[in-house]
Amino acid sequence: MAGPGQTDHTPPPEQPDANPRWQRRPQARPEEILRAAMQTFVERGFAATRLEDIARRAGISKGTLYLYYSNKEALFQAAVRENITPVIDAAEQRVAGHDGTALELLEQLYRRWAAALADPVLGGLCKLVISEAGNFPDTARLYVEEVVLRIRGIFRGVVERATASGELRALPAEHVVRELMTPILFLSIWRHSLASYEPRPLNVEQFLDNHWDMVLHGILPSGHGARPRQGDH
């Protein structure tokens, strides 16, 4: 009750804003941001990409973006882990669950990694890191440690298994792995650089088949002929 000469004008309790400027969606928002980040990084390059560009593409404010990632480098690292780590995890699971020969497994890894880097975003990311490695060494180092070395280690383990079983002749496993992975790296760079200017498009499947066949002739034990490709079974 108000006293004499006073009016009761106690303000009503505050009500929640029915139309907040943005609504945080904890489950969906990070995925949307990382997807927008990967696409923007690949299209514009790491140096030219601004956080404002990513926020706009994700449909959020720049301030909201900072709630999740402190800077562009942190966002890039998270985008790499979100998009590429599952592919590498799947490769590790395939190796662990394989019950055929090591040589069959090696070819599966070769073709699946080639298919993964045929994805416009993942392949574009590979080319992006290579082209900007000198300007952003921490970013390049992250990619080498969390992508290149991991996938190379998976391949190397299978090569060593095939060598121990007598399926392959004894060669430095590290060199065999690089021989297998180099054309896949070439394709991912080529697609995002000079491929559109080539008068006669490269037949990618035939290119990969021929490369596998040539490497296989070089790594099989002496006296063994070329074995049929998996697609020929």
C-alpha positions as CSV (number, residue, x, y, z in Angstrom):
1,M,0.0,0.0,0.0
2,A,1.2,3.5,-0.8
3,G,1.5,6.0,2.1
4,P,-0.4,9.4,2.3
5,G,0.3,11.5,-0.7
6,Q,2.0,8.7,-2.6
7,T,0.8,6.6,-5.6
8,D,1.4,3.0,-6.0
9,H,3.5,2.8,-9.1
10,T,5.6,-0.3,-8.4
11,P,6.8,-1.5,-11.8
12,P,5.6,-5.0,-12.8
13,P,8.1,-7.8,-12.8
14,E,10.2,-8.0,-16.0
15,Q,9.0,-10.4,-18.7
16,P,11.3,-12.3,-20.9
17,D,11.8,-10.7,-24.3
18,A,9.4,-12.4,-26.7
19,N,11.7,-11.5,-29.7
20,P,15.3,-11.8,-28.7
21,R,17.9,-10.7,-31.3
22,W,19.0,-14.3,-31.7
23,Q,18.3,-17.6,-30.2
24,R,21.1,-19.9,-29.4
25,R,20.7,-23.5,-30.6
26,P,23.5,-25.4,-28.9
27,Q,23.1,-28.6,-31.0
28,A,22.7,-27.0,-34.4
29,R,24.7,-23.8,-34.3
30,P,28.3,-25.1,-34.1
31,E,27.7,-27.5,-37.1
32,E,26.2,-24.6,-39.2
33,I,29.2,-22.4,-38.3
34,L,31.8,-25.0,-39.2
35,R,30.1,-25.9,-42.5
36,A,30.0,-22.2,-43.4
37,A,33.6,-21.8,-42.4
38,M,34.9,-24.7,-44.5
39,Q,33.0,-23.5,-47.6
40,T,34.2,-19.9,-47.2
41,F,37.8,-20.9,-46.5
42,V,37.9,-23.0,-49.6
43,E,36.2,-20.4,-51.8
44,R,38.2,-17.3,-50.7
45,G,41.4,-18.7,-49.1
46,F,42.4,-18.4,-45.5
47,A,43.9,-14.9,-45.7
48,A,41.0,-13.4,-47.5
49,T,38.3,-14.9,-45.4
50,R,36.9,-12.7,-42.7
51,L,34.9,-13.8,-39.7
52,E,32.1,-11.5,-40.9
53,D,31.9,-13.5,-44.1
54,I,31.5,-16.8,-42.2
55,A,29.0,-15.3,-39.8
56,R,26.9,-14.0,-42.6
57,R,27.0,-17.3,-44.4
58,A,25.9,-19.1,-41.2
59,G,23.1,-16.7,-40.6
60,I,24.4,-15.3,-37.4
61,S,26.0,-12.2,-36.0
62,K,29.8,-11.8,-35.7
63,G,29.3,-11.5,-31.9
64,T,27.6,-14.9,-31.8
65,L,30.5,-16.4,-33.7
66,Y,32.8,-15.2,-31.0
67,L,30.8,-17.1,-28.4
68,Y,32.1,-20.3,-30.0
69,Y,35.5,-19.4,-31.5
70,S,38.0,-16.8,-30.3
71,N,39.6,-16.2,-33.7
72,K,39.9,-17.3,-37.3
73,E,42.7,-19.8,-36.5
74,A,40.6,-21.5,-33.8
75,L,37.7,-21.7,-36.2
76,F,39.8,-23.2,-38.9
77,Q,41.2,-25.8,-36.6
78,A,37.7,-26.8,-35.5
79,A,36.5,-27.0,-39.1
80,V,39.4,-29.3,-40.0
81,R,38.6,-31.6,-37.1
82,E,34.9,-31.6,-37.8
83,N,35.2,-32.4,-41.5
84,I,38.3,-34.6,-41.9
85,T,38.7,-36.4,-38.6
86,P,35.6,-38.5,-39.2
87,V,37.0,-39.7,-42.5
88,I,40.3,-40.7,-40.8
89,D,38.4,-42.4,-37.9
90,A,36.4,-44.4,-40.5
91,A,39.7,-45.5,-42.1
92,E,41.1,-46.7,-38.8
93,Q,37.9,-48.6,-38.1
94,R,38.1,-50.3,-41.5
95,V,41.6,-51.4,-40.8
96,A,40.7,-52.8,-37.4
97,G,37.7,-54.7,-38.8
98,H,39.2,-56.0,-42.0
99,D,39.4,-59.8,-42.3
100,G,40.8,-60.2,-45.9
101,T,44.3,-59.8,-47.1
102,A,46.5,-56.8,-46.4
103,L,46.8,-56.0,-50.1
104,E,43.1,-55.9,-50.5
105,L,42.8,-53.6,-47.6
106,L,45.6,-51.4,-49.0
107,E,43.7,-50.9,-52.3
108,Q,40.5,-50.1,-50.3
109,L,42.3,-47.4,-48.4
110,Y,43.8,-46.0,-51.6
111,R,40.4,-45.7,-53.4
112,R,38.5,-44.5,-50.4
113,W,41.0,-41.7,-49.7
114,A,40.9,-40.7,-53.3
115,A,37.1,-40.6,-53.1
116,A,37.3,-38.5,-49.9
117,L,39.5,-35.9,-51.5
118,A,37.3,-35.8,-54.5
119,D,34.8,-34.0,-52.3
120,P,34.9,-30.3,-53.3
121,V,35.3,-29.1,-49.7
122,L,37.8,-31.6,-48.4
123,G,39.9,-31.5,-51.6
124,G,39.7,-27.7,-51.7
125,L,40.9,-27.6,-48.1
126,C,44.0,-29.7,-49.0
127,K,44.9,-27.3,-51.8
128,L,44.2,-24.3,-49.5
129,V,46.6,-25.5,-46.8
130,I,49.4,-26.1,-49.3
131,S,49.0,-22.8,-51.1
132,E,49.0,-20.8,-47.8
133,A,51.4,-22.8,-45.7
134,G,54.2,-20.2,-45.9
135,N,52.0,-17.4,-44.6
136,F,50.2,-19.4,-41.9
137,P,52.7,-22.0,-40.5
138,D,50.6,-22.9,-37.5
139,T,47.6,-23.7,-39.7
140,A,49.9,-25.9,-41.9
141,R,51.4,-27.6,-38.9
142,L,48.0,-28.5,-37.6
143,Y,47.0,-30.0,-40.9
144,V,50.2,-32.0,-41.1
145,E,49.9,-33.3,-37.5
146,E,46.1,-34.1,-37.5
147,V,45.6,-35.1,-41.1
148,V,48.7,-36.0,-43.1
149,L,50.6,-37.9,-40.4
150,R,47.5,-39.8,-39.3
151,I,46.4,-41.0,-42.7
152,R,50.0,-41.7,-43.6
153,G,50.4,-43.8,-40.5
154,I,47.3,-45.8,-41.4
155,F,48.6,-46.6,-44.8
156,R,52.1,-47.4,-43.5
157,G,50.7,-49.9,-41.0
158,V,48.9,-51.8,-43.8
159,V,52.0,-51.7,-46.0
160,E,54.0,-53.2,-43.2
161,R,51.4,-55.9,-42.6
162,A,51.4,-56.8,-46.3
163,T,55.2,-56.9,-46.3
164,A,55.3,-59.2,-43.2
165,S,52.8,-61.6,-44.8
166,G,54.8,-61.8,-48.0
167,E,52.2,-60.1,-50.1
168,L,54.6,-57.3,-50.9
169,R,58.4,-57.3,-51.3
170,A,60.5,-55.6,-48.7
171,L,60.6,-51.8,-49.5
172,P,60.7,-48.8,-47.2
173,A,57.1,-48.5,-46.1
174,E,57.2,-44.8,-45.9
175,H,58.3,-44.5,-49.6
176,V,55.5,-46.9,-50.7
177,V,52.9,-44.8,-48.9
178,R,54.1,-41.6,-50.5
179,E,54.0,-43.3,-54.0
180,L,50.4,-44.3,-53.3
181,M,49.3,-41.0,-51.9
182,T,51.0,-38.5,-54.3
183,P,48.6,-38.8,-57.2
184,I,45.7,-38.4,-54.9
185,L,47.2,-35.2,-53.6
186,F,47.9,-34.1,-57.2
187,L,44.2,-34.7,-58.2
188,S,42.9,-32.6,-55.2
189,I,45.2,-29.7,-56.2
190,W,44.5,-30.0,-59.9
191,R,40.8,-29.9,-59.5
192,H,41.0,-26.6,-57.7
193,S,43.6,-24.9,-59.9
194,L,44.2,-25.8,-63.6
195,A,41.6,-28.5,-64.3
196,S,39.0,-26.0,-65.7
197,Y,41.6,-24.7,-68.2
198,E,42.6,-28.2,-69.5
199,P,41.2,-28.7,-73.1
200,R,40.8,-32.4,-72.5
201,P,39.5,-33.4,-69.1
202,L,41.4,-36.0,-67.1
203,N,39.7,-39.3,-66.7
204,V,40.1,-39.6,-63.0
205,E,39.0,-43.2,-62.6
206,Q,41.3,-44.4,-65.3
207,F,44.2,-42.3,-63.9
208,L,43.8,-43.9,-60.5
209,D,43.4,-47.4,-62.0
210,N,46.6,-47.0,-64.0
211,H,48.5,-45.6,-61.1
212,W,47.5,-48.5,-58.8
213,D,48.5,-51.0,-61.5
214,M,51.9,-49.4,-62.0
215,V,52.6,-49.2,-58.3
216,L,51.4,-52.8,-57.8
217,H,53.9,-54.1,-60.4
218,G,56.7,-52.4,-58.5
219,I,55.8,-53.6,-55.0
220,L,54.7,-57.2,-55.6
221,P,57.2,-59.9,-54.8
222,S,59.5,-61.0,-57.6
223,G,57.8,-63.5,-59.9
224,H,54.2,-62.4,-59.1
225,G,52.2,-61.0,-62.0
226,A,49.8,-58.1,-61.5
227,R,46.8,-59.0,-59.5
228,P,43.2,-58.1,-60.6
229,R,41.8,-54.8,-59.4
230,Q,38.9,-55.0,-57.0
231,G,36.6,-53.6,-59.7
232,D,37.5,-56.6,-61.9
233,H,36.3,-59.2,-59.5
